[in-house]
């Protein structure tokens, strides 16, 4: 060791940290034992002339290990499962006098006890759970080995050597990048921590490179496809680079708990120069608007090539990129969407909405926000660090929301633990529990400083939690994996358990919550198209024999999908008289001109209605959001849909608005059909149509998808997609 490094580590550790897969040290090609006598030529002993790894896509190594989809000419195998290599020597191998072994090395300071230097012994029979190499064929000067890795092996890119023992020392093959071997997590191996026993689920959550992300609003769910592209050229190396940038110790990279936690921190750039910069302010100068991305490939490749965070992302972009990272490394993963997701800033399991005495929202006191929806990921793994029963799906979230152990990250948190209120188990379970279980509390902040609880809505938060169905593009409701049904005994028990385990007690509100009012209020917002008027209908129902007069207040806001208000575009106060045992409807017209000038990219409108019954002083409160329907891009294809054949793809858009769209970018993507590309149009006038044609040559057969997005200065979140069935190239 050099003098400088000895000083740098100051006797604290023998070797520097081994935290880069890319960094490497050469192993010596010759390790003499003592003095080699004069006249002895070590080259006369058994020598390796070449090594064959059977690493073509059609070779059994890649087919059996489900790695044949990776666009990578190196050998890629999954841990805990055997693969074949062939070694050619300078003469026939004689097991009675020749001794050799295969060695795998990762990082710069390899140590056997850290799993970064792996000498693989030649054994008569392979043993489950252990490294070993068995000779399965000897022919002339060649030996074929079946090599088995440990199911707990480090995941990454290993350098491979063959070492031959002689009476005078070890002769080792020189460094050859062609024999580098990637070892990944293995959901097909029962001994692996990420083992998943259902083949259909493995195909969906590991091998599917196109997904569907759900967004919008619970009563108007919208979908968009996302290209994960985990098998695309360069993506596997980028995922390893992400862990290098995190300076994650190589010895921890075989543990899916640690890998997913590091990934959750590194996909956002908040405090560690990670992959994506988040932006929620609708200003995206010097970057790409979050809604314009069609997949993860461009983002990850740009991050590696520029070595700088990519601009910009929001929750579904973070989740899309994180899903690529997890699936690429072999961890089963999926994106979930939680509708009405609580961002509980004071972690008291309550979303506290403070009202003025006249029913207006007090924005100064109201710190919590309810996101229309929020996307995060689930990763499948065992949790040996938790009691039995808490393995399986783990919630992991890379959207930078709250600090966890000094960094912006979240999870892995056991979904089963969240459901039962066991929020004491690491990591970040109280935060996820609050996202799906908080109560919405309406509190009047009186002028004398007292607080009165007016209303509690226990069913608003975590209204619906969904993911893509297995083997299709439909929606699968997984709400019951996170929470029991409202009102069930188990649901109250889970909440009490969470409070017992340290989730904060509810805020001490003065006065007892008021008894239920004799008047009910609800309202409906009709589905509306961007640029058109819409109607809101409020219904008041009097369930008593008394006569009531009501003063109602409507506030209509442009909101970010995070529930944060940008601007109030309409407010209206009106009086209603209710006869005994009757109901009355009030209609309010929202004109397009009122909201169009200030609209944000997700076209989300939020309505807040409060009403005070003058006779009883009771306050009724209700809030709802609506997402306007946005026009779609149209994708058409001409020509044969066959691997290796050219076809013409046309993307078309007609501007339905009364204003000219400027600085229009259209993005096109399709894993296995085309690399991500984009084209700019300076402007699209009202009611005019633009077309963009590209020639594409597919290289992957089977069900595929073309995905397009459009963004401009004043209109975003415009998508289009086309399902395709690409045929194999006919054999000659």
VOGU-3710 file (C-alpha; in Angstrom, 3 decimals, decimal comma):
1> xxxxxxxxxx> 0,000/0,000/0,000  1,311/3,455/-0,863  2,439/5,945/1,793  -0,373/8,373/0,937  -3,179/5,858/1,413  -1,643/4,661/4,674  -1,753/8,241/5,948  -5,292/8,833/4,581  -6,781/5,899/6,463  -4,702/6,586/9,551
11> xxxxxxxxxx> -4,755/3,067/10,950  -8,546/2,994/11,010  -8,970/0,390/8,279  -6,677/-1,857/6,279  -8,109/-1,054/2,841  -10,095/1,864/1,391  -13,868/1,442/0,917  -14,772/-0,744/-2,084  -17,726/1,247/-3,423  -17,301/1,374/-7,199
21> xxxxxxxxxx> -18,183/-1,387/-9,624  -16,383/0,525/-12,391  -13,068/0,862/-10,536  -10,740/-2,124/-10,791  -7,308/-3,463/-9,877  -5,501/-6,069/-11,956  -4,835/-9,463/-10,400  -1,235/-10,549/-11,073  -0,842/-12,985/-13,994  1,944/-14,702/-12,085
31> xxxxxxxxxx> 2,130/-15,380/-8,363  5,443/-17,199/-7,770  5,869/-19,230/-4,584  9,497/-18,878/-3,682  12,236/-18,781/-6,301  11,571/-20,468/-9,625  14,603/-22,693/-10,400  16,698/-21,757/-13,414  15,641/-23,605/-16,524  11,992/-24,042/-15,422
41> xxxxxxxxxx> 9,539/-22,388/-17,816  6,117/-21,960/-16,203  4,555/-21,795/-19,663  5,287/-25,506/-20,038  2,680/-26,288/-17,399  -1,079/-26,287/-18,118  -1,915/-22,963/-19,754  -5,227/-21,384/-20,745  -5,432/-20,499/-24,447  -9,038/-19,244/-24,571
51> xxxxxxxxxx> -12,316/-18,991/-22,616  -15,818/-19,336/-24,152  -18,819/-17,946/-22,238  -21,758/-18,901/-24,539  -23,087/-15,377/-24,289  -25,078/-14,985/-27,500  -28,810/-14,246/-27,125  -29,751/-17,711/-28,332  -27,267/-19,567/-26,104  -28,693/-21,566/-23,205
61> xxxxxxxxxx> -26,956/-19,340/-20,636  -29,023/-16,297/-21,574  -32,227/-18,184/-22,425  -32,234/-20,247/-19,191  -31,409/-17,194/-17,075  -34,103/-15,026/-18,768  -31,446/-12,478/-19,815  -31,745/-12,943/-23,594  -33,663/-9,645/-23,951  -30,738/-7,514/-22,734
71> xxxxxxxxxx> -29,024/-5,634/-25,556  -25,586/-6,429/-24,220  -22,958/-8,701/-25,732  -21,474/-9,723/-22,368  -22,586/-12,776/-20,372  -25,516/-11,895/-18,068  -26,649/-14,543/-15,558  -28,837/-14,637/-12,471  -27,451/-15,701/-9,114  -28,060/-19,103/-7,526
81> xxxxxxxxxx> -28,439/-20,778/-10,938  -25,822/-22,714/-12,934  -24,380/-21,568/-16,271  -21,827/-23,000/-18,696  -18,336/-21,890/-19,661  -15,638/-23,634/-21,691  -11,878/-23,366/-21,116  -9,357/-24,353/-23,800  -5,872/-25,354/-22,607  -2,523/-25,764/-24,400
91> xxxxxxxxxx> -2,767/-29,546/-23,845  -5,373/-32,048/-22,599  -6,395/-31,481/-18,972  -5,363/-34,277/-16,564  -7,315/-34,123/-13,281  -4,654/-36,240/-11,503  -1,880/-33,697/-11,930  -3,517/-30,455/-13,071  -5,225/-28,040/-10,718  -7,125/-24,908/-11,800
101> xxxxxxxxxx> -10,023/-22,791/-10,662  -12,211/-19,940/-11,904  -12,099/-16,602/-10,054  -14,616/-13,748/-10,058  -13,574/-10,290/-8,877  -15,550/-7,049/-8,450  -14,337/-3,574/-7,547  -10,897/-2,287/-6,716  -10,006/-3,896/-3,389  -11,230/-7,507/-3,649
111> xxxxxxxxxx> -11,552/-9,495/-0,429  -12,898/-13,012/-0,128  -14,654/-12,323/3,192  -16,535/-9,377/1,601  -17,705/-11,419/-1,393  -15,726/-9,204/-3,782  -13,138/-11,907/-4,558  -14,709/-15,291/-5,305  -12,475/-18,312/-5,892  -14,755/-20,978/-7,400
121> xxxxxxxxxx> -13,644/-24,501/-6,456  -13,882/-27,429/-8,889  -16,298/-29,890/-7,205  -17,682/-33,320/-8,060  -21,279/-32,193/-7,343  -22,761/-28,703/-7,154  -24,236/-27,820/-3,766  -27,345/-25,666/-3,465  -26,603/-22,196/-2,143  -22,840/-22,344/-2,731
131> xxxxxxxxxx> -20,397/-21,307/-5,398  -18,956/-24,276/-7,297  -17,836/-25,458/-10,729  -18,427/-28,986/-11,989  -16,693/-30,447/-15,041  -19,473/-31,650/-17,341  -17,383/-32,408/-20,441  -13,735/-33,082/-21,330  -12,867/-33,194/-24,981  -9,326/-33,042/-26,371
141> xxxxxxxxxx> -7,854/-29,810/-24,927  -11,183/-28,346/-23,779  -13,053/-28,529/-20,486  -16,677/-27,468/-20,115  -17,828/-26,359/-16,665  -21,193/-25,892/-15,064  -20,648/-22,910/-12,729  -23,121/-22,097/-9,960  -23,158/-18,823/-8,059  -24,403/-18,216/-4,547
151> xxxxxxxxxx> -28,007/-16,937/-4,300  -26,655/-14,235/-1,938  -23,919/-13,108/-4,322  -23,238/-9,395/-4,954  -25,176/-8,055/-7,935  -22,990/-6,300/-10,479  -20,365/-6,708/-13,187  -17,590/-9,180/-12,311  -14,185/-9,674/-13,909  -13,338/-13,306/-14,589
161> xxxxxxxxxx> -9,987/-15,054/-14,413  -8,765/-18,666/-14,643  -5,919/-19,568/-12,266  -3,696/-22,659/-12,724  -1,596/-24,063/-9,878  2,013/-25,175/-10,566  4,659/-26,382/-8,112  6,277/-22,941/-8,386  3,265/-20,622/-8,176  -0,014/-19,592/-9,775
171> xxxxxxxxxx> -0,420/-18,684/-13,439  -3,485/-16,532/-14,062  -5,137/-15,382/-17,262  -4,692/-11,687/-17,993  -7,548/-9,202/-17,761  -9,989/-9,740/-20,639  -13,091/-7,482/-20,849  -14,732/-10,064/-23,162  -15,091/-12,457/-20,201  -16,738/-9,884/-17,899
181> xxxxxxxxxx> -19,903/-11,368/-16,391  -22,954/-9,558/-15,010  -24,690/-11,317/-12,112  -28,266/-10,203/-11,300  -30,961/-10,925/-8,702  -32,899/-14,106/-9,511  -36,685/-14,204/-8,916  -36,652/-17,756/-10,405  -34,365/-19,127/-7,647  -36,059/-20,287/-4,436
191> xxxxxxxxxx> -33,007/-19,372/-2,334  -32,859/-15,784/-3,607  -34,334/-13,029/-1,407  -36,401/-11,803/-4,402  -37,877/-15,214/-5,311  -41,371/-14,930/-6,784  -43,182/-18,242/-7,256  -45,658/-17,260/-9,979  -44,414/-17,350/-13,594  -47,051/-14,896/-14,857
201> xxxxxxxxxx> -46,017/-12,413/-12,135  -42,325/-12,853/-12,997  -43,088/-12,144/-16,651  -44,988/-8,988/-15,664  -42,863/-7,605/-12,841  -39,367/-8,490/-14,138  -39,514/-9,069/-17,899  -42,193/-6,624/-19,103  -40,473/-3,517/-20,469  -43,653/-1,471/-21,061
211> xxxxxxxxxx> -46,008/-0,389/-18,293  -49,158/1,604/-17,657  -49,275/4,465/-15,152  -52,617/5,580/-13,708  -53,157/9,268/-12,936  -55,985/11,827/-13,073  -58,669/11,802/-10,416  -60,499/8,981/-8,637  -63,740/9,609/-10,539  -61,953/10,180/-13,827
221> xxxxxxxxxx> -58,964/7,805/-13,918  -56,578/8,431/-16,795  -53,814/6,163/-18,077  -50,565/6,577/-19,937  -48,037/3,998/-21,096  -44,414/4,161/-19,994  -41,383/2,580/-21,645  -39,243/1,085/-18,874  -36,662/-0,097/-21,415  -34,708/-2,107/-18,822
231> xxxxxxxxxx> -33,151/-4,250/-21,577  -32,080/-1,362/-23,841  -28,422/-0,837/-24,700  -26,523/0,859/-21,847  -29,307/0,728/-19,237  -27,808/-2,102/-17,130  -24,467/-0,268/-16,943  -26,302/2,938/-15,979  -28,116/1,171/-13,116  -24,746/-0,018/-11,771
241> xxxxxxxxxx> -23,397/3,519/-12,254  -26,283/4,879/-10,133  -25,099/2,698/-7,216  -21,509/3,812/-7,838  -22,604/7,459/-7,680  -24,242/6,690/-4,329  -20,874/5,276/-3,190  -22,738/2,173/-2,094  -20,371/-0,435/-0,681  -20,136/-3,396/-3,046
251> xxxxxxxxxx> -20,586/-5,883/-0,190  -24,160/-4,577/0,337  -25,225/-4,890/-3,307  -26,523/-8,423/-2,921  -29,167/-7,272/-0,432  -32,406/-6,078/-2,126  -33,396/-4,111/1,004  -30,229/-2,002/0,753  -30,307/-1,771/-3,055  -33,927/-0,542/-3,125
261> xxxxxxxxxx> -33,271/1,962/-0,322  -30,224/3,371/-2,113  -32,215/3,459/-5,373  -35,035/5,373/-3,694  -32,533/8,072/-2,659  -30,598/8,155/-5,946  -33,500/8,403/-8,419  -34,115/11,935/-7,059  -31,388/14,586/-7,040  -32,530/16,416/-3,900
271> xxxxxxxxxx> -29,403/15,858/-1,793  -27,097/13,433/-3,615  -26,741/14,494/-7,270  -29,119/11,674/-8,212  -30,873/10,988/-11,510  -33,821/13,424/-11,629  -34,506/16,969/-10,486  -38,081/17,393/-9,262  -40,107/20,461/-10,213  -43,733/21,181/-9,356
281> xxxxxxxxxx> -43,951/24,894/-10,166  -44,974/24,619/-13,843  -41,744/26,359/-14,936  -39,389/24,048/-16,787  -36,712/26,305/-18,293  -33,477/24,498/-19,230  -35,137/21,103/-19,091  -37,888/18,776/-20,295  -41,383/19,132/-18,730  -42,191/15,992/-16,685
291> xxxxxxxxxx> -45,243/15,272/-18,863  -43,110/15,103/-22,042  -41,102/12,002/-21,069  -42,328/8,756/-22,641  -40,009/6,429/-20,744  -36,896/5,944/-18,639  -34,237/5,269/-21,299  -33,494/8,874/-22,338  -33,376/9,971/-18,699  -30,952/7,266/-17,521
301> xxxxxxxxxx> -28,632/7,489/-20,529  -28,472/11,287/-20,252  -27,666/10,979/-16,536  -24,727/8,678/-17,220  -23,357/10,571/-20,208  -23,650/14,047/-18,629  -22,869/12,879/-15,075  -25,420/15,477/-13,957  -29,040/15,244/-12,750  -31,653/15,371/-15,525
311> xxxxxxxxxx> -34,409/18,028/-15,486  -37,374/17,496/-14,714  -39,476/14,865/-12,946  -42,676/14,518/-10,938  -43,972/11,469/-9,052  -44,839/9,263/-12,041  -41,472/10,011/-13,710  -39,571/9,138/-10,514  -41,647/5,944/-10,228  -41,083/5,040/-13,903
321> xxxxxxxxxx> -37,301/5,436/-13,679  -37,149/3,617/-10,314  -39,152/0,726/-11,795  -36,604/0,445/-14,617  -33,754/0,388/-12,070  -35,371/-2,390/-10,001  -36,486/-4,602/-12,916  -33,156/-4,190/-14,708  -31,269/-5,548/-11,680  -33,786/-8,395/-11,336
331> xxxxxxxxxx> -35,936/-7,185/-8,404  -39,670/-7,696/-9,171  -41,285/-4,255/-9,140  -44,484/-2,411/-10,045  -45,832/1,147/-9,958  -48,834/1,842/-7,739  -51,072/4,928/-7,729  -52,811/6,132/-4,565  -55,783/8,423/-5,229  -56,177/11,211/-2,654
341> xxxxxxxxxx> -52,749/10,705/-1,176  -52,060/12,500/2,090  -48,873/14,500/2,465  -48,949/14,738/6,235  -46,369/17,412/7,062  -46,712/17,071/10,828  -47,144/13,254/10,784  -50,189/13,182/13,069  -52,345/10,926/10,819  -54,632/13,905/10,247
351> xxxxxxxxxx> -54,979/16,202/7,281  -55,898/19,375/9,113  -57,863/21,848/6,977  -58,391/25,093/8,870  -61,376/27,285/8,026  -62,074/30,914/8,780  -65,286/31,609/10,664  -66,988/32,525/7,368  -66,074/29,123/5,853  -63,078/30,197/3,746
361> xxxxxxxxxx> -59,941/28,031/3,901  -57,231/29,534/6,094  -54,150/28,918/3,902  -51,784/30,211/6,568  -52,697/27,510/9,084  -53,386/24,695/6,568  -49,992/23,024/6,046  -51,036/19,512/4,986  -51,869/18,832/1,336  -53,898/16,102/-0,356
371> xxxxxxxxxx> -52,418/15,007/-3,695  -55,041/14,098/-6,344  -52,893/11,016/-6,838  -49,384/9,929/-5,979  -47,307/7,213/-7,650  -44,721/5,120/-5,854  -43,218/1,654/-6,364  -43,498/-1,722/-4,761  -40,560/-4,148/-4,787  -40,867/-7,855/-3,944
381> xxxxxxxxxx> -38,425/-9,316/-1,408  -38,085/-11,213/1,847  -37,545/-9,151/5,004  -35,276/-11,208/7,284  -34,783/-8,014/9,335  -38,497/-8,050/10,311  -40,663/-10,667/12,069  -42,056/-13,499/9,950  -44,944/-12,462/7,685  -43,746/-9,014/6,633
391> xxxxxxxxxx> -41,930/-10,017/3,458  -43,499/-9,737/-0,002  -44,402/-6,358/-1,495  -42,498/-3,429/0,013  -43,453/0,208/-0,654  -40,499/2,249/-1,952  -40,819/5,866/-3,068  -38,187/7,952/-4,844  -40,234/11,177/-5,041  -38,460/13,595/-2,671
401> xxxxxxxxxx> -41,123/14,365/-0,044  -39,686/13,905/3,432  -36,245/13,328/4,913  -35,475/9,774/6,071  -32,250/9,173/8,021  -30,798/12,365/6,579  -31,741/11,810/2,916  -34,796/12,215/0,720  -35,927/8,610/0,317  -38,716/6,343/1,471
411> xxxxxxxxxx> -38,847/2,609/2,157  -38,726/-0,255/1,780  -41,785/-0,393/4,046  -43,665/-3,686/4,338  -47,145/-3,297/2,815  -48,410/-6,006/5,176  -47,037/-4,072/8,184  -48,739/-0,883/6,928  -52,077/-2,680/6,615  -51,937/-3,921/10,210
421> xxxxxxxxxx> -50,607/-0,669/11,675  -47,183/-2,072/12,615  -45,473/1,201/11,780  -42,579/0,495/14,154  -40,871/-1,638/11,488  -38,307/0,024/9,245  -38,272/1,852/6,893  -40,594/4,886/6,872  -43,796/2,929/7,561  -45,478/5,822/9,482
431> xxxxxxxxxx> -45,205/8,110/6,430  -46,730/5,543/4,042  -49,405/4,646/6,619  -50,410/8,333/6,776  -50,522/8,571/2,944  -53,303/5,975/2,786  -55,003/6,192/6,195  -55,174/9,798/7,395  -58,489/11,389/8,318  -59,516/14,699/6,768
441> xxxxxxxxxx> -60,344/17,072/9,642  -62,123/20,397/9,027  -61,328/22,790/11,887  -62,662/26,300/12,406  -59,949/28,624/13,684  -61,866/31,176/15,748  -60,782/34,763/16,179  -60,228/34,156/19,913  -57,555/31,532/19,034  -59,631/28,434/19,820
451> xxxxxxxxxx> -60,092/25,556/17,383  -63,376/23,726/16,853  -63,563/20,460/14,914  -66,437/20,913/12,462  -66,245/17,754/10,390  -64,248/14,531/10,037  -64,012/12,687/6,712  -62,474/9,270/7,420  -62,940/7,886/3,902  -61,417/10,575/1,656
461> xxxxxxxxxx> -57,715/9,652/1,927  -56,428/6,529/0,179  -59,755/6,231/-1,632  -58,327/3,854/-4,256  -54,907/2,236/-4,714  -54,263/0,616/-8,086  -51,603/-0,956/-10,292  -51,480/-2,413/-13,785  -53,065/-5,838/-14,102  -50,867/-8,854/-14,886
471> xxxxxxxxxx> -50,648/-9,589/-18,601  -52,880/-6,686/-19,685  -53,205/-2,912/-19,668  -56,233/-2,836/-17,336  -56,364/-1,656/-13,734  -55,990/-3,895/-10,663  -57,416/-2,589/-7,381  -54,953/-3,320/-4,543  -56,506/-1,022/-1,896  -57,167/-4,012/0,373
481> xxxxxxxxxx> -53,439/-4,847/0,511  -52,827/-1,492/2,255  -55,909/-1,108/4,450  -58,981/-2,835/5,796  -62,384/-1,601/4,675  -63,561/1,551/6,426  -65,677/0,790/9,457  -64,399/-2,762/9,955  -63,171/-3,662/13,429  -59,761/-4,575/11,955
491> xxxxxxxxxx> -59,430/-1,094/10,448  -59,864/0,657/13,813  -57,491/-1,885/15,384  -54,826/-1,135/12,758  -55,168/2,599/13,500  -54,895/2,017/17,248  -51,827/-0,185/16,658  -50,203/2,562/14,579  -50,866/5,113/17,332  -49,482/2,728/19,944
501> xxxxxxxxxx> -46,306/2,259/17,891  -45,532/5,941/17,818  -47,628/7,543/15,098  -48,478/10,895/16,674  -51,693/11,349/18,580  -54,249/13,636/16,916  -53,994/17,334/17,593  -55,631/18,405/20,842  -58,673/20,260/19,516  -60,652/22,208/22,020
511> xxxxxxxxxx> -64,261/21,278/22,520  -65,906/18,035/21,547  -66,621/17,375/17,905  -70,078/18,587/17,005  -72,927/16,152/16,576  -73,936/15,290/13,039  -75,927/17,997/11,277  -79,523/17,444/10,142  -78,592/18,823/6,703  -76,437/16,956/4,152
521> xxxxxxxxxx> -74,546/18,616/1,359  -72,852/17,115/-1,685  -71,877/18,319/-5,135  -71,050/16,885/-8,563  -68,746/18,242/-11,259  -69,611/17,135/-14,767  -66,846/15,682/-16,915  -65,478/18,518/-18,978  -63,300/18,907/-22,030  -60,396/21,313/-22,055
531> xxxxxxxxxx> -61,492/24,665/-23,513  -65,226/24,056/-22,876  -67,644/25,324/-20,197  -68,622/22,955/-17,363  -71,355/22,806/-14,744  -71,172/22,160/-11,004  -74,317/21,046/-9,155  -74,608/21,360/-5,357  -77,354/19,385/-3,571  -78,640/20,292/-0,075
541> xxxxxxxxxx> -80,872/17,768/1,702  -82,864/18,627/4,849  -83,506/15,472/6,934  -85,376/17,285/9,703  -88,819/18,858/10,254  -87,230/22,283/10,714  -86,959/25,162/8,283  -83,337/26,245/7,553  -81,539/29,049/5,745  -78,022/28,371/4,505
551> xxxxxxxxxx> -75,183/30,635/3,388  -72,926/28,724/0,996  -69,516/29,604/-0,378  -67,857/28,150/-3,516  -64,129/28,504/-4,178  -62,819/27,218/-7,547  -59,047/26,890/-7,862  -56,406/25,910/-10,370  -54,312/23,354/-8,480  -51,166/21,362/-8,973
561> xxxxxxxxxx> -51,878/17,615/-8,831  -50,192/17,750/-5,417  -53,255/19,572/-4,074  -51,379/22,863/-3,743  -53,452/25,773/-5,053  -51,975/28,084/-7,700  -54,818/30,547/-8,102  -58,489/31,004/-7,254  -60,280/31,639/-10,558  -63,869/31,869/-9,281
571> xxxxxxxxxx> -65,637/32,492/-5,995  -69,312/32,747/-5,391  -71,539/33,171/-2,353  -75,244/32,277/-2,426  -78,128/31,773/-0,009  -80,361/28,688/0,058  -83,673/28,219/1,850  -84,566/24,629/2,800  -88,101/23,514/3,596  -88,555/20,590/6,056
581> xxxxxxxxxx> -87,737/17,110/4,604  -86,807/18,545/1,210  -83,779/18,943/-1,037  -82,612/21,725/-3,303  -80,061/21,834/-6,151  -77,944/24,860/-7,017  -76,122/24,921/-10,398  -72,978/26,974/-11,018  -71,623/27,500/-14,542  -67,831/27,529/-14,934
591> xxxxxxxxxx> -66,896/29,217/-18,184  -63,801/28,173/-20,130  -62,521/31,747/-20,181  -62,421/31,754/-16,382  -59,869/28,930/-16,105  -57,998/28,694/-19,448  -55,605/31,597/-18,902  -54,064/30,134/-15,742  -54,368/26,388/-16,380  -51,521/24,149/-15,224
601> xxxxxxxxxx> -50,219/21,190/-17,183  -52,452/18,516/-15,645  -55,604/20,586/-16,248  -56,737/19,990/-12,670  -59,530/22,092/-11,160  -60,315/21,933/-7,447  -63,650/22,962/-5,954  -64,238/23,687/-2,295  -67,787/24,222/-0,998  -68,528/25,265/2,568
611> xxxxxxxxxx> -71,982/26,073/3,923  -73,135/27,466/7,276  -76,606/26,664/8,604  -77,613/30,019/10,075  -80,030/28,592/12,664  -77,604/25,981/14,178  -74,240/27,534/13,175  -73,196/24,089/11,873  -70,586/24,105/9,084  -70,770/21,684/6,152
621> xxxxxxxxxx> -67,630/21,235/4,012  -66,831/19,223/0,909  -64,039/19,323/-1,675  -63,632/17,665/-5,067  -61,279/17,826/-8,017  -61,815/17,271/-11,703  -59,302/16,714/-14,471  -60,283/18,140/-17,835  -60,238/15,805/-20,827  -57,228/16,649/-23,001
631> xxxxxxxxxx> -57,056/15,837/-26,748  -54,926/12,871/-27,815  -52,112/12,310/-30,281  -52,915/9,871/-33,093  -50,280/7,316/-34,172  -50,564/5,465/-37,499  -48,275/2,876/-39,111  -47,803/1,965/-42,788  -45,807/-1,035/-44,008  -45,077/-4,565/-42,795
641> xxxxxxxxxx> -44,801/-4,934/-39,016  -41,902/-7,399/-39,209  -38,508/-7,546/-37,456  -35,870/-5,964/-39,702  -38,387/-4,384/-42,113  -38,884/-0,642/-42,518  -42,269/0,834/-41,631  -43,477/4,425/-41,626  -44,787/5,808/-38,322  -46,943/8,963/-38,419
651> xxxxxxxxxx> -47,755/11,039/-35,331  -50,634/13,500/-35,800  -52,115/16,243/-33,621  -54,957/18,712/-34,144  -55,074/21,810/-31,937  -58,660/22,044/-30,555  -58,072/25,283/-28,640  -58,860/28,846/-29,664  -55,245/29,855/-29,120  -52,013/29,127/-31,003
661> xxxxxxxxxx> -49,725/26,549/-29,347  -46,067/27,601/-29,333  -42,758/25,731/-28,829  -44,379/22,358/-29,380  -42,271/19,231/-28,763  -43,517/15,785/-29,773  -41,703/12,742/-28,309  -41,907/9,234/-29,795  -40,753/6,019/-28,144  -41,285/2,282/-28,573
671> xxxxxxxxxx> -39,013/-0,324/-26,955  -37,814/-2,761/-29,613  -39,268/-0,600/-32,410  -37,440/2,722/-32,192  -35,003/4,587/-29,988  -36,591/7,570/-28,205  -36,759/10,597/-30,531  -38,363/14,033/-30,607  -39,284/16,821/-33,021  -40,090/20,495/-32,505
681> xxxxxxxxxx> -42,848/22,548/-34,162  -42,630/26,302/-33,626  -46,402/26,750/-33,512  -49,724/25,020/-34,166  -52,564/27,409/-35,003  -56,165/26,840/-33,754  -57,875/23,879/-35,476  -54,787/23,139/-37,597  -53,105/19,720/-37,781  -49,411/18,774/-37,740
691> xxxxxxxxxx> -47,940/15,450/-38,884  -44,544/13,922/-38,179  -43,305/10,890/-40,117  -40,384/8,642/-39,203  -39,061/5,386/-40,650  -38,672/2,690/-37,970  -37,155/-0,779/-38,172  -38,271/-3,084/-35,300  -35,711/-5,450/-33,776  -37,923/-7,229/-31,192
701> xxxxxxxxxx> -40,896/-9,454/-32,076  -44,124/-9,978/-30,157  -46,580/-7,484/-28,625  -45,018/-4,003/-28,681  -46,250/-0,462/-28,211  -45,540/2,939/-29,732  -45,875/5,806/-27,219  -46,005/9,522/-28,038  -46,307/12,677/-25,938  -46,695/16,361/-26,736
711> xxxxxxxxxx> -45,829/19,426/-24,700  -46,003/23,131/-25,478  -45,908/26,423/-23,583  -49,643/26,311/-22,818  -50,749/22,665/-23,232  -49,123/19,532/-21,825  -50,023/15,975/-20,810  -51,074/15,121/-24,354  -50,491/11,435/-25,091  -51,101/8,813/-27,724
721> xxxxxxxxxx> -50,209/5,166/-28,105  -50,590/2,295/-30,537  -50,512/-1,430/-29,746  -48,595/-3,486/-32,299  -47,846/-7,138/-32,980  -44,382/-7,384/-34,538  -43,852/-10,600/-36,523  -40,600/-12,558/-36,606  -38,518/-12,245/-39,730  -39,475/-15,156/-42,036
731> xx> -36,699/-17,763/-42,250  -35,203/-18,152/-45,718
//
